[in-house]
């Protein structure tokens, strides 16, 4: 393991993505319409909306969100070709016109650039976006507010994470370049990090690696 704490880099890392097809499903009804919340409940672990993507095994995931984010690899036994990305939104029940506006989430693919993006500026901060990608996907993730970003067992060339007052949790990451910037939050490392790591937080005691 080689972990190096260096000054924060201002230069963004490059990357590329790929996407060929998109399937949006409602887990309860099999359609693209969001699941309706049960009356009287404010939070739910049930998926509110899901996407299934057919992709290249090598690409990049770009996320710009104000909510919790988890990224983990596909099961290699179920998907040996590493040609899928699964996106699930869950965590809160909501009125379509308040808080979590699922229609305002942009999930786009650029086949020529091998680029996939998940972007929204109007989601409830209590919501969660869970993404399963090919294990070699590069990551470019930026969140706002006091939310958590968790990355698990990814092996890629570039892993870039920027948070505000939230927490970044890195678990068993293998990457050529790891750049983590926490403006007012914490960085927590679980397992091992392999690669050149540039980890910066507002205070040294906010880094636990």
C-alpha positions in Angstrom: 0.0 0.0 0.0 1.2 3.5 -0.8 -0.7 6.4 0.6 0.8 9.9 0.2 -0.8 13.0 1.8 0.0 15.9 -0.5 -1.2 19.5 -0.9 -4.6 19.8 -2.5 -4.5 19.8 -6.3 -6.5 22.3 -8.2 -6.2 20.6 -11.6 -9.1 18.2 -12.4 -8.3 14.7 -13.6 -9.4 13.7 -17.0 -11.6 10.8 -17.9 -13.9 9.2 -20.4 -17.2 7.3 -20.4 -19.5 5.1 -22.6 -23.2 4.4 -22.8 -25.3 2.5 -25.3 -28.8 2.0 -23.8 -31.0 3.1 -20.9 -33.8 1.4 -19.1 -35.8 3.2 -16.4 -37.9 1.1 -14.1 -40.2 1.5 -11.2 -39.4 -1.5 -9.0 -43.0 -1.8 -7.8 -44.7 -1.3 -11.1 -42.1 -2.0 -13.8 -42.4 1.5 -15.3 -40.4 4.7 -15.3 -42.8 6.5 -12.9 -41.6 7.1 -9.4 -43.1 4.8 -6.7 -45.8 6.6 -4.7 -45.1 7.0 -0.9 -47.4 5.6 1.7 -49.3 8.3 3.5 -48.0 9.3 6.8 -44.4 8.1 6.2 -41.5 10.5 5.6 -38.7 8.1 5.0 -38.5 4.8 3.1 -35.8 2.4 2.1 -37.8 1.4 -1.0 -36.3 2.5 -4.3 -38.1 5.5 -5.7 -36.6 5.2 -9.2 -34.1 3.0 -11.0 -32.1 3.0 -14.2 -30.3 0.1 -15.9 -27.6 1.1 -18.4 -25.7 -0.9 -20.9 -22.1 0.4 -21.0 -18.6 -0.2 -21.9 -16.5 -1.9 -19.2 -14.2 1.2 -19.2 -15.5 4.7 -18.7 -16.1 7.4 -16.2 -18.9 8.2 -13.8 -19.6 11.9 -13.2 -21.9 12.9 -10.3 -23.0 16.4 -9.2 -25.6 15.9 -6.4 -26.7 17.5 -3.1 -27.5 14.1 -1.5 -25.9 10.9 -0.2 -23.9 8.9 -2.7 -22.7 5.3 -2.7 -20.6 3.8 -5.5 -19.7 0.1 -5.6 -18.7 -2.4 -8.2 -20.9 -4.9 -10.1 -21.0 -8.5 -9.0 -18.4 -10.1 -11.4 -20.1 -13.5 -11.2 -23.5 -12.1 -12.3 -22.0 -9.7 -14.8 -18.8 -11.1 -16.1 -18.8 -8.8 -19.1 -18.9 -5.7 -16.8 -21.4 -4.1 -19.2 -24.0 -2.6 -16.8 -24.5 0.4 -14.6 -27.3 0.4 -12.1 -28.6 3.6 -10.5 -31.1 3.6 -7.6 -32.7 6.6 -5.8 -34.1 5.9 -2.4 -34.1 7.2 1.2 -37.2 9.5 1.3 -40.8 9.6 0.4 -41.9 12.9 -1.1 -44.6 14.8 -2.9 -43.7 15.2 -6.6 -43.8 19.0 -6.1 -41.7 19.2 -3.0 -38.2 18.2 -1.9 -37.1 15.3 -4.1 -37.9 16.1 -7.7 -37.1 12.9 -9.5 -38.1 14.4 -12.8 -35.2 16.9 -12.4 -32.5 14.2 -12.1 -30.4 14.2 -15.3 -29.0 10.8 -16.2 -27.2 11.2 -19.5 -24.8 9.1 -21.6 -22.4 10.2 -24.3 -21.2 7.2 -26.3 -18.6 9.0 -28.3 -16.9 10.4 -25.1 -17.7 7.3 -23.0 -19.3 9.6 -20.5 -22.1 9.0 -18.1 -23.4 11.7 -15.7 -25.9 11.9 -12.9 -26.7 15.5 -12.0 -29.4 17.3 -9.9 -29.5 20.5 -7.9 -32.9 20.0 -6.4 -32.9 16.7 -4.5 -33.6 16.3 -0.8 -30.4 16.1 1.1 -31.8 13.0 2.9 -32.1 11.1 -0.4 -29.5 8.5 -1.5 -28.2 7.7 -4.9 -26.7 4.2 -5.1 -24.6 3.3 -8.2 -23.1 0.0 -9.3 -20.5 0.4 -12.0 -17.9 -1.7 -13.8 -15.0 -2.0 -11.4 -12.6 -0.1 -13.7 -14.8 3.0 -14.0 -13.1 6.3 -13.2 -14.9 8.5 -10.7 -15.5 12.3 -10.7 -17.9 13.0 -7.8 -18.9 16.4 -6.3 -21.5 16.8 -3.6 -22.9 19.8 -1.7 -24.0 20.2 1.9 -23.6 17.8 4.8 -24.0 14.5 2.9 -22.0 11.3 2.8 -20.0 9.9 -0.2 -19.0 6.2 0.1 -16.8 4.5 -2.4 -16.3 0.7 -2.1 -13.8 -1.6 -3.8 -13.3 0.3 -7.0 -10.2 -0.2 -9.2 -9.7 2.7 -11.6 -7.1 5.1 -13.1 -8.6 8.3 -11.5 -10.8 8.8 -8.4 -11.8 12.4 -7.7 -14.1 13.3 -4.8 -15.1 16.8 -3.6 -17.4 17.4 -0.7 -18.5 20.4 1.4 -19.4 19.7 5.0 -20.1 16.0 4.4 -18.0 12.9 4.9 -16.1 10.9 2.4 -15.6 7.2 3.1 -13.1 5.2 1.0 -13.1 1.5 1.4 -10.5 -0.7 -0.3 -9.7 1.6 -3.3 -7.1 0.8 -6.0 -6.5 3.8 -8.2 -3.5 5.4 -10.0 -4.6 8.8 -8.7 -6.8 9.5 -5.8 -7.9 13.1 -5.1 -10.2 13.8 -2.2 -11.1 17.4 -1.1 -13.3 18.0 1.9 -13.9 21.7 2.4 -15.5 21.3 5.9 -16.1 17.6 6.4 -14.2 14.4 7.1 -12.3 11.8 5.1 -12.4 8.2 6.4 -10.4 5.4 4.9 -11.4 1.7 5.6 -9.3 -1.2 4.4 -6.5 -0.2 2.2 -5.8 2.5 -0.4 -3.5 1.7 -3.3 -2.2 4.6 -5.4 -1.0 8.1 -5.2 -3.4 9.7 -2.8 -3.9 13.5 -2.5 -6.2 13.9 0.5 -7.1 17.4 1.8 -9.5 18.5 4.6 -9.9 21.8 6.4 -8.2 20.3 9.5 -5.7 17.5 9.9 -7.8 15.8 12.5 -10.6 15.4 10.0 -8.5 12.8 8.0 -8.6 9.3 9.3 -6.5 7.1 6.9 
